[in-house]
Every structure is written in structure tokens, then in C-alpha cells.
Amino acid sequence: MPLETDPYWIERIKSIKANNLSWGAGRILKEMQQEAARSGVEYQGPSEPTIRRKLRTEWDPLDKERKTQYLYFYWPESMMNGSLPWEASAAGLELLRHYPIERPYVRQVKWFWRVTQAMPKHDGAPPEKYFALRNLIALILTLRDHADLLPDLTPSKRVASTAELQHLPPPMMARSIEDAIAFGVYTAELQQMQELLSPFRPDFIHKVREAFEEGKARRTITAEGDNDEQERE
């Protein structure tokens, strides 16, 4: 029986394949190894035979609409082909400016746009903190939406997915997301999630750390938020 492949690698294989339809397992492996090298980490992903098997079992059965969600974002092409609404243009271009190594893909832009629509820009909010918090929330929701990589955020559903995240109660994460969007609050739970997401986007996590000092239970993105609430006992 083959070993279980981390869901992150399955999703990355799909994304690379969607944007390079002629590539086989060997070329996809080379691309992921190069990505690891650019990020300064050792490649610890699947082998070529495993990639070939995942293409057959995880990619081939997907319908066209599902495969489209893995395409990289391009403006205006992603709007012209119907992958995203025109209203998502500004959010997509903002996100693109923060992806120096690889492009965000359609579903990432979709969630970043949704979070941006819902989250007010608080007066005095430093731009880097406003972006970092929206991007963190969007990344959490994108991963959850893609392949149950994260626990469900609603109280009515069970915690599913990786063992690392099973200690995070769904209601707690739901409240953290809501507080972050409504009040610009960077909660201890989001900080914890940030650490758990490090293997997914090391370059992005580094930017989050730069934008927010660590060690507090609650921080806000406003200028006044630098006088943070003390962690509750």
C-alpha cells in the first residue's frame, strides 16, 4: 500500500499541471525541486512515480471547471475567460504584486477578493499589516476550500484533515476569522495557524512575521493597535 501523500503536494501537482498541460511527472518533479531551492529549503515532496500516480488518480478525474481553479491569475485574461469576475481585478492585481516568485492562482485571488470585500480598511492601518492579515485569512480559506487541508471553520462540522491541526476547535477558528475581518484583530489562533502554514508558503509567512510582532494574544492592524491588549491569563 503506497504511503499517504501530504495534501499540499497533491494540490501543488494539480496547480503545476493545470498551467503546463504538456508536462509529465518528471518535469513537475523538477519544477517543485526548483521551487524548494528558490525558497531556501530542502525538497521533501513526492517522487516521480508518486506524482505520476497522483496525476492519474487526483488530476485526470477533475472536470474542466475544477481544473480552471488551478490556473495562474493573469489580468485581464482570467476575467475575459470567465475564471474570475471583473470586480476582482483590483484585488487580483494587489495580490500579484506580493508574489515575486510564482503567480497566485485563480482560487487564491477569489478568496483574497472575498476577504477584501468583507474586511473594512481601518483608519490608520499600515498597508503592510492590512495586506498581511487579509492574505493570511485568504490563504487559510483557500487551503480549506481546495482539499480539506484545514479543519472546518463552522461549529456544526467536525474537525477534519491533518493531525497537526486537529487540536484547533472549529468554533475558535471561526471566531478568529470573524474578529480579524470585522475588527482587524490578529488573534493568537491566527498566529498559531500562521506557524502551521509555514511549509505551505515560507516566503509569505516571512512577510507576515515582518508585519506583525509575535508574542501577543491579540494585535490589531490599526496604528493604535501597537498598544496591544495584554494576553489574558
Helices and strands as residue ranges (DSSP letters): H 7-19, H 25-38, H 48-54, I 55-59, H 64-68, H 77-80, G 86-88, H 89-97, H 106-118, H 127-147, G 163-165, H 170-183, E 185-187, H 188-196, H 202-211, E 218-220, G 223-226
